[in-house]
Amino acid sequence: MPDADRPQTRFMPLGIAVLTISDSRDLKSDRSGALLAELLTQAGHRLVRRELVRDELDAIVARFRAYIADPEVEVVLSTGGTGVTGRDVTPEALAQVAEKPIPGFGELFRFLSFQKIGTSTIQSRAAAAVAGGTYIFCLPGSPGACRDAWELILREQLDIRHRPCNFAELLPRLREQERG
């Protein structure tokens, strides 16, 4: 959406890590992670890491912390582990590292998903937060959900040219408290 009051901004590629959380897949059979990697690179962003970790709280937290500490990673897209079964612990892992939750992401994702899958969307605990100046978005494990999250929310919000506002333009200001 162009904004006549602002000068034209050039696209800014972001460094993005894709983390698949699954007990049943490996990188070769991981369609959701592969789709996210393809979509983000098609959009002009850099795929910094693509990994898979089991549905284990400590392992997910450790991966999130490693990404937060990595200066190349500005955004983490995780897929899987957002349901309600006993092994689905991605939102709990996010809660252990989150400094600022972004509740609107999950709310908007479920609203958009409702239009496609109806009330089944209530089973999704898609979530997002900022931690250490890094955005973390936790998406469901299905390729359809990953495509919807990317195409309907993240593609625009991670594009600095999107108006009236976007997550990308806020990156330099995410650590303002640390600079004091």
C-alpha positions as CSV (number, residue, x, y, z in Angstrom):
1,M,0.0,0.0,0.0
2,P,1.8,3.2,-1.1
3,D,2.1,6.1,1.2
4,A,2.4,9.5,-0.6
5,D,3.8,11.2,2.5
6,R,6.8,8.8,2.8
7,P,9.7,8.5,0.4
8,Q,9.9,5.3,-1.6
9,T,11.7,2.6,0.3
10,R,13.9,-0.1,-1.2
11,F,13.3,-3.7,-0.3
12,M,15.4,-4.9,2.6
13,P,16.1,-8.6,2.7
14,L,15.9,-10.1,6.2
15,G,17.9,-13.1,7.5
16,I,15.4,-15.8,8.3
17,A,15.7,-19.2,10.1
18,V,13.2,-21.9,9.5
19,L,12.8,-24.4,12.3
20,T,10.5,-27.5,11.9
21,I,9.4,-29.0,15.1
22,S,8.4,-32.7,14.6
23,D,8.7,-36.2,15.9
24,S,7.7,-37.8,12.7
25,R,9.6,-35.8,9.9
26,D,13.1,-35.3,8.8
27,L,14.4,-32.5,6.6
28,K,13.8,-34.6,3.5
29,S,10.1,-35.2,4.3
30,D,9.5,-31.8,5.8
31,R,7.1,-30.2,3.3
32,S,6.2,-27.2,5.6
33,G,9.7,-26.1,6.3
34,A,10.6,-26.6,2.6
35,L,7.6,-24.4,1.6
36,L,8.5,-21.6,4.0
37,A,12.2,-21.7,2.8
38,E,10.9,-21.5,-0.8
39,L,8.4,-18.7,-0.1
40,L,10.8,-16.5,1.8
41,T,13.6,-16.8,-0.7
42,Q,11.1,-16.1,-3.6
43,A,10.2,-12.9,-1.7
44,G,13.9,-11.9,-1.7
45,H,14.8,-12.7,1.9
46,R,17.9,-14.8,3.0
47,L,17.4,-18.3,4.4
48,V,20.1,-18.3,7.1
49,R,19.3,-21.7,8.7
50,R,16.9,-24.5,8.1
51,E,16.7,-27.1,10.9
52,L,14.5,-29.7,12.5
53,V,14.1,-30.5,16.2
54,R,11.9,-33.0,18.0
55,D,8.9,-31.9,20.0
56,E,10.9,-31.5,23.2
57,L,10.6,-28.3,25.2
58,D,14.3,-28.0,26.1
59,A,15.4,-28.6,22.6
60,I,13.1,-26.0,21.1
61,V,14.0,-23.4,23.7
62,A,17.7,-24.1,23.0
63,R,17.2,-23.6,19.2
64,F,15.2,-20.4,19.8
65,R,18.0,-19.1,22.1
66,A,20.7,-20.0,19.5
67,Y,18.8,-18.1,16.8
68,I,18.3,-15.1,19.1
69,A,22.0,-15.0,19.8
70,D,22.9,-15.3,16.1
71,P,23.3,-11.8,14.6
72,E,22.4,-13.2,11.1
73,V,19.0,-14.3,12.2
74,E,16.4,-11.5,12.4
75,V,13.3,-13.6,12.1
76,V,12.5,-17.2,13.1
77,L,9.7,-19.1,11.4
78,S,8.9,-22.3,13.3
79,T,6.4,-24.8,12.0
80,G,4.8,-27.5,14.1
81,G,4.1,-28.2,17.7
82,T,1.3,-25.5,18.1
83,G,-1.6,-27.9,18.6
84,V,-3.1,-29.1,21.9
85,T,-1.7,-32.6,22.3
86,G,0.7,-33.5,25.0
87,R,3.8,-33.3,22.7
88,D,2.8,-29.9,21.3
89,V,5.0,-27.5,23.3
90,T,6.1,-24.8,20.8
91,P,4.1,-22.0,22.5
92,E,5.4,-23.0,25.9
93,A,9.0,-22.9,24.4
94,L,8.2,-19.4,23.0
95,A,7.0,-18.3,26.4
96,Q,10.3,-19.2,27.9
97,V,12.2,-16.8,25.6
98,A,9.7,-14.1,24.8
99,E,10.3,-10.6,25.9
100,K,7.3,-9.1,24.1
101,P,4.4,-11.3,22.9
102,I,2.7,-10.3,19.7
103,P,-0.9,-11.6,20.4
104,G,-2.3,-10.0,17.3
105,F,-0.4,-12.5,15.1
106,G,-2.2,-15.6,16.5
107,E,-5.5,-13.8,16.6
108,L,-5.2,-12.7,12.9
109,F,-3.9,-16.1,11.9
110,R,-6.9,-17.9,13.4
111,F,-9.3,-15.3,12.0
112,L,-7.9,-15.9,8.5
113,S,-7.7,-19.6,9.0
114,F,-11.4,-19.7,10.1
115,Q,-12.4,-18.6,6.6
116,K,-10.7,-21.7,5.2
117,I,-11.1,-24.5,7.8
118,G,-13.9,-23.2,10.0
119,T,-14.0,-23.9,13.7
120,S,-11.0,-26.3,13.4
121,T,-8.8,-23.3,13.6
122,I,-9.5,-23.1,17.4
123,Q,-7.0,-26.0,17.8
124,S,-4.2,-23.8,16.6
125,R,-2.0,-22.0,19.1
126,A,-0.1,-20.1,16.5
127,A,1.9,-17.4,18.3
128,A,4.6,-14.7,17.9
129,A,6.9,-12.7,20.1
130,V,10.0,-10.6,20.1
131,A,13.1,-11.9,22.0
132,G,16.5,-10.3,21.9
133,G,15.6,-8.1,18.9
134,T,14.5,-11.2,16.9
135,Y,11.0,-11.9,15.7
136,I,9.8,-15.5,16.4
137,F,6.6,-16.7,14.6
138,C,5.3,-20.1,15.6
139,L,3.1,-21.6,12.8
140,P,1.1,-24.8,12.7
141,G,2.8,-27.8,11.0
142,S,0.7,-28.1,7.8
143,P,1.9,-26.7,4.5
144,G,-1.5,-25.0,4.0
145,A,-1.2,-23.2,7.4
146,C,2.3,-22.1,6.6
147,R,1.3,-20.8,3.2
148,D,-1.6,-18.9,4.7
149,A,0.6,-17.4,7.4
150,W,3.2,-16.3,4.8
151,E,0.9,-15.1,2.1
152,L,-1.7,-13.5,4.2
153,I,0.4,-12.0,7.0
154,L,4.1,-12.4,7.0
155,R,5.0,-11.5,3.4
156,E,3.7,-8.0,3.9
157,Q,4.8,-7.6,7.5
158,L,8.4,-8.6,6.7
159,D,8.5,-6.3,3.7
160,I,9.8,-2.8,4.7
161,R,7.9,-1.3,1.8
162,H,4.5,-2.3,3.2
163,R,2.4,0.6,4.4
164,P,1.1,1.9,6.7
165,C,3.5,0.0,8.9
166,N,5.4,-3.3,9.1
167,F,7.6,-5.4,11.4
168,A,10.7,-5.0,9.2
169,E,10.9,-1.2,9.7
170,L,10.9,-1.8,13.5
171,L,13.9,-4.1,13.6
172,P,16.4,-1.3,14.4
173,R,14.3,-0.3,17.4
174,L,13.6,-3.7,19.0
175,R,16.5,-3.3,21.4
176,E,15.9,0.3,22.5
177,Q,15.6,-0.7,26.1
178,E,19.0,-2.3,26.0
179,R,20.7,0.9,24.7
180,G,19.1,2.7,27.5
